[in-house]
Amino acid sequence: MEQRREILLPTTKPCKQLSRSVQGIFGPSDPLLGAHIQSICEALDVPHLETRVDFEPTFKEFSINLYPAQDHLNKAFKDLISFLNWTRVAIIYEEDHGLFKLQDLVKSPPSVRTEMYIRQAGPRSYRQVLREVRHKEIFKLIVDTDPAHMQQFFRADIETFDLEDFKYNSVNMTAFRLVDLEEPKVAEVLKQMERFQPTIGHAILNKTGIIQVGENFK
């Protein structure tokens, strides 16, 4: 019953708005629910502005979708893989429709000799899947996951990882920084991030040297 309620509520709200003679509908971003709302707006000749993955990229008379067309995104991925000469790539997707979105990328022509390892993963299985990818010695990743879960996907980054659990366990930890802080472009980006910090209410920069933190655990 709870799942049915979650489906009905977002649908009944636009219906109530349409009964009040609204001039247009914005959203939603959910690919399945969005298609339903778009169909209602088209039947009632109501303008509809949305940003969602469209599984049927055909012309809609009353709908404007600002989300990039999936065939264009797949072509961009193909061009990137070809330009960077990736021969082995792991594709990690979360939602069931994620593989559908990337099927054109997976079905690349034989001339593009790229081995692709495809796995579905969520917050509870990120670590397991990434471990499998590492064991296969694949170091190029294409990740299609919920933006709300990206922090968990990257939580192994020592800049954001909570090291408190390792403080009293005699852990010998070594980390490496992937960017050169002396590089002018890097310094400029860090300055911009530092100016951005007050607007979000918490620190996004770790000003403690990574090697110094690692040495504290030795």
Backbone as a ProteinNet text record, in pm:
[ID]
protein_1_A
[PRIMARY]
MEQRREILLPTTKPCKQLSRSVQGIFGPSDPLLGAHIQSICEALDVPHLETRVDFEPTFKEFSINLYPAQDHLNKAFKDLISFLNWTRVAIIYEEDHGLFKLQDLVKSPPSVRTEMYIRQAGPRSYRQVLREVRHKEIFKLIVDTDPAHMQQFFRADIETFDLEDFKYNSVNMTAFRLVDLEEPKVAEVLKQMERFQPTIGHAILNKTGIIQVGENFK
[TERTIARY]
81.5	0	85.4	196.7	284.1	343.9	385.2	443	338.4	213.2	107.3	82	88.7	67.5	176.4	302.8	413.4	396.6	332.4	312.1	195.1	87.7	-32.6	-17.5	56	67.4	126.7	241.8	296.9	206.9	117.1	27.8	-93.9	-145.5	-265.5	-237.4	-115	-82.6	-94.7	-34.9	-53.5	-199.9	-276.1	-418.4	-492.7	-458.7	-521.2	-482.5	-355.8	-310.9	-381	-396.8	-463.1	-609.9	-671.3	-811.5	-827.7	-715.3	-717.7	-673	-667.6	-636.1	-496.2	-396.4	-258	-215.5	-115.9	-71.1	40.4	96.8	205.3	247.5	318.8	367.2	518.6	590	734.2	762	844.9	885.4	779.7	799.2	908.7	1029.5	1136.2	1257.9	1261.9	1170.6	1167.3	1130.3	1209.2	1184.8	1051.2	1004.6	879.1	758.3	763.3	653.3	644.7	761.3	763.2	689.9	704.3	634.6	483.5	438.1	294.5	241.5	315.3	273	274.3	376.2	385.2	264.9	221	105.4	-21.9	-37.1	-154	-153.7	-36.7	-26.4	-54.3	-7.5	-30.4	-179.2	-246.3	-389.2	-472.1	-425.4	-500.3	-444.9	-345.1	-283.8	-224.9	-155.4	-90.8	60.3	128.3	274.2	343	446.2	515.7	666.1	734.5	879.4	940.8	1034.5	1088.3	1237.5	1299.9	1441.5	1454.2	1443.3	1445.7	1497.9	1537.4	1575.4	1449.6	1450.2	1333.1	1362.7	1289.2	1310.5	1243.9	1160.9	1096.7	1123	1244	1282.6	1216.3	1084.3	1010.4	956.3	910.9	860.5	734.5	733.8	616.2	568.7	443.7	392.4	392.5	365.2	351.1	458.7	562.4	664.1	802.6	878.5	1018.5	1103.8	1192.3	1279.9	1420.7	1471.2	1603.5	1715.3	1680.9	1783.6	1848.6	1982.3	2049.4	1996.8	1981.3	1935	2033.9	1981.8	2068.5	2160.2	2113.5	2200.4	2318.9	2298.8	2410.1	2510.1	2458.2	2546.5	2626.7	2561.2	2631.9	2738.8	2708.1	2808.3	2927	2898.4	3007.3	3094.7	3031.2	3108	3194.6	3138.1	3213.4	3333.6	3310	3419.6	3528.5	3487.2	3584.4	3665.9	3598.5	3667.6	3766	3723.1	3810.8	3929.3	3903.7	4010.7	4114.6	4067.9	4159	4214.6	4168.1	4216.9	4195.6	4075.9	4043.2	4014.9	4082.2	4060.2	3977.5	3972	3893.1	3820.2	3689.2	3607.3	3505.3	3486	3380.9	3265.4	3144.8	3024.6	2945.6	2928.7	2855.5	2730	2614.6	2488.3	2405.8	2315.9	2237.6	2092.4	2021.2	1880.3	1865.9	1749.7	1726	1730.3	1686.4	1686.6	1824.5	1922	2055.9	2118.5	2101.4	2157.3	2085.5	1954.7	1879.3	1934.9	1970.4	2024.2	2156.3	2235.3	2370.4	2379.6	2265.1	2270.6	2338.5	2318.8	2386.2	2536.9	2579.6	2722.6	2777.6	2700.7	2744.8	2751	2655.6	2650.1	2733.2	2856	2944.8	2980.2	3009.3	3045.6	3174.5	3193.5	3313.6	3444	3439.7	3562.8	3618.3	3528.6	3573.2	3602.8	3727.5	3766.1	3786.6	3677.2	3681.6	3608.7	3679.6	3618.8	3541.6	3413.3	3328.7	3280.1	3298.7	3253.6	3138.4	3018	2896.6	2843.5	2822.8	2768.3	2669.2	2563.6	2469.2	2509.1	2507.3	2551.8	2475.2	2460.3	2398.8	2487	2442.8	2524.9	2574.4	2496.7	2537.6	2636.4	2648.1	2735	2845.9	2862.3	2967.8	3104.2	3135.3	3268.3	3293.2	3193.8	3210.1	3234	3154.2	3168	3300.9	3341.2	3469.6	3585.3	3571.5	3674.7	3684.4	3570	3570.1	3635.5	3604.9	3664.6	3815.5	3861.1	4005.3	4073.1	4009.5	4068	4078.9	3992	3999.5	4097.5	4161	4260.7	4201	4079.7	4014.5	4017.7	4071.7	4092.9	4017.8	3938.3	3856.3	3709.9	3640.7	3504	3407.6	3288.4	3174.5	3066.8	3028.8	2937.7	2807.6	2696.9	2563.9	2485.5	2488.5	2424.9	2346.7	2267.3	2188.5	2283.4	2269	2358.7	2360.3	2250.2	2244.5	2336.5	2379.5	2464.4	2610.8	2644	2781.6	2878.9	2834.8	2923.3	2963.2	2870.9	2903	2993	2973.7	3058.4	3203.8	3224.4	3360.1	3408	3342	3375.9	3513.4	3573.3	3707.9	3814.3	3773.3	3866.2	3910.8	4039.8	4090.4	4062.2	4036.1	4001.6	3866.3	3776.7	3642.5	3617.1	3710.7	3690.3	3715.8	3629	3644	3749.6	3864.6	3976.6	3973.4	3870.2	3864.9	3870.4	3807.6	3803.3	3941.5	4035.1	4168.1	4268.4	4223.1	4315.6	4386.3	4315	4371.9	4398.4	4406.9	4423.8	4560.1	4656	4793.1	4794.2	4715	4706.2	4818.5	4884.3	4987.1	4922.6	4895.1	4818.7	4901.4	4903.7	4974.9	4878	4880.8	4792.4	4872.9	4818.6	4885.6	4789.9	4842.9	4761.9	4777.4	4664.8	4667	4689.2	4686.1	4704.4	4823.8	4884.3	4999.4	4950	4965.4	4916.9	4993.5	5112.2	5191	5145.4	5061.2	5013	4918.9	4943.1	4860.6	4711.3	4675.6	4533.6	4469.8	4543.8	4493.4	4474.8	4572.9	4564.9	4443.8	4415.3	4301.1	4169.3	4159.7	4038	4018.4	4127.9	4119.3	4073.6	4119.2	4074.9	3925	3876.2	3733.3	3652.7	3703.3	3634.8	3630.9	3740.8	3747.1	3647	3628.7	3529.6	3387.8	3371.4	3239.2	3197.8	3296.7	3269.2	3164.4	3171.7	3073.6	2929.7	2907.1	2770.1	2704.1	2782.9	2722.8	2729.8	2801.4	2794.9	2891.2	2975.1	3074.3	3196.3	3307.2	3433.8	3435.7	3484.3	3499.9	3646.7	3733.6	3876.8	3945.3	4033.9	4115.1	4252.5	4280.3	4406.5	4518	4488	4590.7	4662	4793.9	4868.8	4832.8	4807.9	4766.4	4874.3	5000.3	5109	5121.6	5097.2	5102.5	4995.4	4876.8	4769.9	4808.1	4865.3	4905.5	5012.1	5104.8	5212.9	5161.1	5048.6	4994	4945.3	4922.4	4872.3	4984.5	5106.8	5218	5264.2
-120.5	0	126.2	120.4	237.9	268.3	162.9	184.1	242.4	191.6	243.7	391.1	426.5	565.8	655.2	607.5	686.3	711.1	618.4	634.2	728.1	716.9	794.9	941.7	971	1109.4	1201.8	1168.7	1258.9	1273.2	1176	1183.1	1269.1	1260.4	1336.7	1485.9	1522.1	1664.2	1739.7	1689.9	1760.4	1765.6	1660.7	1660.7	1772.1	1791.8	1899.8	2035.3	2048.5	2174.9	2201.7	2097.1	2113.8	2151	2103.1	2137.7	2285	2349.1	2491.6	2579.7	2520	2593.1	2652.9	2574.5	2622.1	2638.3	2723.7	2753.6	2660.8	2582.1	2491.8	2405.5	2297.2	2203.6	2189.6	2194.1	2172	2037.2	1954.9	1827.5	1720.7	1606.5	1572.4	1517.2	1486.5	1436	1284	1216.7	1070.6	1025.1	936.3	899.2	830	749.8	677.6	766.1	834.8	924.1	1042.1	1089.6	1202	1171.5	1048.3	1009.6	1013.1	975.7	976.9	1120.3	1209.3	1349.5	1413.7	1380.2	1435.6	1394.3	1269.8	1220.8	1295.9	1323.8	1398.9	1540.3	1606.1	1743.4	1748.6	1647.4	1645.2	1626.6	1544	1520.4	1645.2	1728.7	1848.2	1976.1	1962.2	2078	2176.7	2123.4	2206.6	2202.4	2316.7	2316.8	2243.7	2168.3	2085.5	2101.8	2147.2	2164.1	2063.4	1981.9	1874.7	1856.2	1785.2	1749.4	1605.4	1512.7	1370.5	1288.2	1166.1	1071.7	1030.1	1046.9	1012.9	886.2	778.8	651.9	649.6	748.6	759.9	900.9	923.8	1059.4	1100.8	1105.6	1150.9	1291.1	1354.5	1491.7	1495.9	1584.6	1608.5	1751.8	1766.4	1897.2	1997.7	1952.5	2045.7	2026.1	1950.7	1920.5	1960.1	2022.6	2056.4	1987.4	1900.8	1826.6	1884.2	1936.9	1999.7	1900.1	1774.7	1673	1634.2	1622	1584.8	1452.5	1444.2	1320.8	1208.3	1090.1	980.1	935.4	941.5	901.4	995.8	1124.2	1219.1	1189.1	1155.2	1120.4	994.8	894.3	771	796.6	883.8	917.9	988.6	1075.3	1144.1	1044	944.3	840.3	763.3	727.7	653.2	733.5	863	948.3	959.5	970.6	981.2	853.1	737.9	609.3	592.1	631.8	620.2	715.2	840.1	939.4	900.9	848.7	810.5	669.6	601.7	467.3	370.4	373.1	278.5	142.3	41.2	-94.3	-178.9	-139.6	-212.3	-110.4	-123	-26.8	-101.8	-55.8	-109.2	-9.4	-57.9	24.8	-16	76.8	50.5	137.2	72.3	145.5	103.5	191.2	165.3	129.7	218.4	194	90.8	24	-78.1	-20.1	105.7	167.1	219.4	208.6	256.8	182.3	49.8	-29.6	1.1	28.4	63.4	191.2	287	413.4	392.6	296.6	277.9	164.5	110.3	-6.2	24.9	147.2	182.8	188.7	228.9	232.2	90.9	1.9	-136.9	-207.8	-176.2	-240.8	-163.3	-135.6	-63.9	-153.2	-94.7	-176.2	-252.9	-365.8	-448.2	-373.4	-264.3	-190.1	-126.1	-102.3	-45.4	-160.3	-195.6	-312	-270.9	-259.5	-222.9	-328.9	-388.2	-487.5	-414.8	-449.7	-382.2	-480.5	-442.8	-521.9	-446	-505	-434.6	-494.4	-408.5	-453.3	-350.8	-401.7	-315.6	-308.8	-189.3	-172.2	-58.7	-69.8	34.7	65.7	153.7	191.7	73.5	-33.5	-148.5	-239.9	-224.4	-315.5	-244.1	-112	-38.8	-103.6	-128.9	-178.8	-314.8	-402.8	-536.1	-529.5	-448.3	-437	-373.1	-268.9	-204.5	-299.8	-386.6	-486.6	-584.7	-623.7	-713.2	-646.1	-518.5	-444.3	-436.8	-412.7	-404.8	-538.6	-648.8	-781.4	-814.3	-757.5	-778.1	-680.9	-597.8	-500.7	-405.1	-358.8	-256.8	-125.8	-22.2	103.7	221.4	194.4	297.9	268.9	366.5	345.6	445.6	397	482	450.4	549	526.4	602.1	530.3	589.8	556	646.2	619.7	741.6	724.4	834	940.2	1067.6	1172.4	1179.7	1142.8	1146.9	1043.9	944.5	837.5	853.3	959.7	974.4	990.2	1054.4	1071.1	935.7	840.9	707.4	633.8	660.5	595	638	766.2	819.8	827	759.3	772.9	715.5	640.2	589.7	697.7	814.4	926.5	969.4	966.4	994.7	1138.5	1227.2	1365.3	1372.4	1278.1	1281.4	1164.7	1070.5	949.6	978.3	927.1	945.6	847.6	900.4	816.5	787.2	831.9	816	668.7	580.6	438.7	374.4	433.9	374.7	434.1	529.2	606.2	521.2	424.4	347.4	201.6	173.2	34.2	6	95.7	76.5	54.6	132.4	117.6	195.6	132.7	198.6	236.5	363.5	407.4	505.5	482.9	571.2	616.7	744	797.7	884.6	903.5	983	1089.1	1207.8	1314.8	1309	1316.4	1301.6	1432.7	1545.3	1674.5	1745.6	1832.6	1910.6	2045	2066.9	2191.2	2313	2291.9	2403.6	2446	2365.2	2397.9	2518.9	2623.9	2745.7	2719.4	2631.8	2604.3	2539	2448	2382.3	2484.1	2573.3	2675.5	2766.2	2799.6	2885.5	2815.8	2687.2	2611.4	2601.7	2579.7	2570.9	2703.3	2814.7	2945.4	2962.6	2919.7	2929.7	2842.2	2722.3	2632.9	2692.4	2758.9	2819.4	2933.7	3010.1	3118.2	3062.3	2940.6	2878.3	2817.4	2787	2718	2786.3	2918.7	2981.3	2966.6	2952.1	2945.6	2811.7	2706.3	2574.5	2534.3	2612.7	2591.6	2491.3	2426	2334.7	2331.4	2285	2286	2179.7	2216.5	2119.6	2100.5	2171.6	2158.1	2106	2011.1	1958.5	2023.6	2116.1	2188.6	2117.8	2001.1	1922.4	1836.1	1834.9	1753.1	1606.8	1542.5	1402.4	1313.9	1338.1	1255.2	1273.3	1396	1419.2	1338.3	1332.3	1253.4	1106.6	1059.9	919.8	886.2	978	950.6	939.5	1004	996.9	857.6	775.4	641.7	539	578.9	483.3	455.9
0	0	0	72.5	79.4	-56.6	-129.6	-261.8	-357.4	-347.6	-433.2	-401.1	-274.6	-233.1	-289.8	-290	-343.2	-492.2	-562	-705.4	-733.7	-653.5	-678.6	-643.1	-533.9	-488.4	-594.4	-656.8	-757.9	-879.7	-903.7	-1018.3	-989.1	-867.4	-832.4	-818.7	-779.7	-765.1	-897.3	-1008.1	-1135.9	-1178.9	-1148.6	-1184.3	-1110.8	-982.6	-906.6	-964	-1004.2	-1062.3	-1195.1	-1275.8	-1404.9	-1387.6	-1280	-1254.7	-1218.3	-1182.2	-1147.2	-1264	-1382.8	-1506.4	-1504.8	-1464.6	-1469.6	-1615.4	-1637.4	-1772.7	-1819.9	-1729.2	-1767.4	-1650.3	-1681.7	-1580.5	-1595.4	-1482.4	-1480.4	-1413.8	-1479.2	-1421.1	-1442.5	-1373.9	-1281.5	-1357.5	-1283.2	-1345.7	-1352.9	-1283.8	-1288.9	-1430.3	-1492.2	-1632.1	-1655.4	-1559.7	-1577.9	-1547.2	-1434.2	-1397.5	-1493.8	-1539.7	-1632.2	-1761.8	-1810.8	-1933.6	-1914	-1796.2	-1766.2	-1761.2	-1693.6	-1684.6	-1822.8	-1902	-2037.1	-2121.3	-2105.5	-2180.1	-2140.9	-2011	-1963.9	-2021.4	-2016.5	-2067.7	-2217.6	-2289.4	-2434.1	-2465.3	-2386.3	-2409	-2380.9	-2286.7	-2247	-2308.9	-2398.5	-2465.2	-2365	-2265.1	-2163.1	-2184.4	-2193.7	-2209.7	-2094.6	-2129.9	-2030.7	-2049.5	-1943.8	-1945.6	-1849.8	-1898.5	-1816.1	-1840.1	-1746.1	-1756.9	-1711.2	-1803.7	-1768.3	-1884.7	-1855.4	-1959.7	-2034.2	-2165.5	-2246.1	-2325.5	-2294.1	-2363	-2500.5	-2529.7	-2660.1	-2714	-2765.1	-2807.6	-2938.6	-2938.8	-3055.6	-3029.9	-3136.2	-3124.8	-3039	-2940.7	-2858.1	-2881.7	-2914	-2954.2	-2840.8	-2717.4	-2605.7	-2498.9	-2528.4	-2427.2	-2475.9	-2386.1	-2413.1	-2307.6	-2352.4	-2261.8	-2271.6	-2160.4	-2158.6	-2132	-2107.9	-2082.3	-2215.2	-2218.9	-2344.6	-2399	-2529.4	-2592.4	-2564.2	-2531.2	-2491.8	-2604.8	-2729.9	-2840.7	-2854.7	-2820.7	-2823.9	-2711.3	-2593.1	-2481.7	-2513.5	-2570.9	-2605.9	-2711	-2807.2	-2908.6	-2844.5	-2746.5	-2676.2	-2601.2	-2536.6	-2468.2	-2567.1	-2682	-2782.8	-2831.8	-2858.9	-2905.7	-2799.5	-2673.1	-2564.3	-2551.4	-2556.3	-2545.6	-2660.2	-2780.5	-2897.4	-2887.3	-2845.2	-2837	-2732.1	-2618.1	-2510.2	-2527.4	-2632.3	-2664.4	-2548	-2492	-2385.6	-2446.9	-2402.2	-2452.9	-2357	-2230.5	-2130.9	-2043.4	-2035.7	-1962.9	-1878	-1755.2	-1668.7	-1665.6	-1691.6	-1685.6	-1562	-1469.3	-1345	-1345.1	-1338.2	-1337.8	-1216.6	-1173.6	-1052.9	-1083.5	-1153.1	-1182.3	-1293.6	-1296.1	-1397.8	-1538.3	-1552.2	-1684.6	-1723.9	-1632.8	-1664.2	-1780.1	-1782.8	-1891.8	-2022.3	-2012.9	-2133.3	-2195.2	-2110.9	-2161.1	-2233.8	-2185.5	-2238.3	-2339	-2383.7	-2471	-2604.4	-2656.9	-2781.4	-2763.1	-2644	-2614.9	-2604	-2540.9	-2524.7	-2659.3	-2746.5	-2878.2	-2979.3	-2945.2	-3035.6	-3154.1	-3270.1	-3386	-3361.9	-3430.9	-3410.9	-3432.8	-3512.9	-3539.5	-3413.3	-3315.8	-3188.8	-3093.7	-3080.2	-3000.4	-2854.9	-2784.9	-2644.1	-2563.2	-2468.6	-2380.5	-2271.1	-2255.1	-2156.9	-2051.9	-1926	-1811.6	-1748	-1748.3	-1707.9	-1578.8	-1479.1	-1351.4	-1298.1	-1232.3	-1161.9	-1015.2	-958.3	-819.6	-754	-622.6	-542.2	-423.6	-334.9	-219.4	-137.6	-128.5	-48.4	-120.6	-250.8	-326.6	-402.9	-381.9	-451.5	-428.1	-302.2	-268.5	-332.7	-327.7	-385.3	-535.9	-605.2	-750.2	-787.4	-715.2	-743.5	-718.3	-618.5	-593.1	-710.4	-764.7	-880.4	-1001.1	-1020.1	-1131.7	-1115.6	-994	-969.3	-995.2	-952.1	-973.5	-1121.8	-1202.3	-1346.7	-1412.5	-1330	-1376.5	-1479.6	-1449.1	-1531.3	-1453.4	-1515.4	-1444	-1507.8	-1609.6	-1673.2	-1641.5	-1584.3	-1538.2	-1600.9	-1633.8	-1667.4	-1565	-1484.5	-1372.4	-1396.6	-1394	-1407.9	-1282	-1185.4	-1057	-1011.1	-909.4	-853.6	-798.1	-841.4	-789.2	-637.6	-573	-426.8	-363.6	-441.4	-388.3	-426.9	-500.8	-547.3	-431.5	-323.2	-207.9	-151.1	-148.2	-99.2	-196.8	-326	-426	-411.1	-378.1	-366.5	-222.3	-131.4	10.4	43.4	-47.1	-21.7	-40.5	-91	-104.2	35	60.1	194.6	237.1	140	173.9	245.3	215.2	273.3	366.9	374.3	454.2	602.1	688.2	832.3	884.1	925.9	970.4	1119.7	1189.4	1334.3	1375.8	1296.8	1332.5	1331.6	1258.1	1246	1344.8	1424	1507	1611.5	1670.5	1781.4	1743.6	1613.6	1570	1508.8	1531.2	1479.9	1329.2	1258.7	1113.9	1047.3	951.9	871.8	739.1	721.5	605	522.5	392	299.8	191.5	159.8	56.8	-38.5	-157.1	-259	-311.2	-333.3	-391.1	-542.9	-613.3	-758.3	-831.9	-760.3	-825.2	-764	-841.9	-797.9	-745.7	-614.7	-555	-604.5	-660.5	-711.8	-851.2	-913.6	-1047.5	-1039.6	-1120.2	-1112.3	-1130.6	-1223.8	-1247.2	-1124.9	-1061	-940.6	-828.9	-812.6	-708.2	-729.3	-854.7	-884.4	-850.3	-882.9	-851.2	-700.2	-626	-480.4	-419.8	-477.4	-429.4	-450.7	-566.1	-594.6	-499.1	-469.2	-376.3	-236.4	-197.9	-65.1	-52.4	-160.6	-158	-154.3	-205.3	-211.4	-78.1	8.6	134.4	221.5	246.3	337.2	291	160.9	110	137.4	162	185.5	331.7	414.6	558.5	616.9	535.7	591.5	500.6	558.9	486.5	377.9	260	152.6	117	184.7	160.9	285.7	266.7	376	366.9	458.3	452.8	527.9	585.1	652.4	550.5	552.3	458.4	471	357.7	359.9	420.2	384.2	436.6	587.1	637	780.7	852.5	795.9	856	855.8	744.6	736.5	837.9	861.6	955.8	1098.8	1127.4	1262.7	1298.6	1195.7	1222.4	1229.1	1200.3	1199.4	1341.8
[MASK]
++++++++++++++++++++++++++++++++++++++++++++++++++++++++++++++++++++++++++++++++++++++++++++++++++++++++++++++++++++++++++++++++++++++++++++++++++++++++++++++++++++++++++++++++++++++++++++++++++++++++++++++++++++++++++

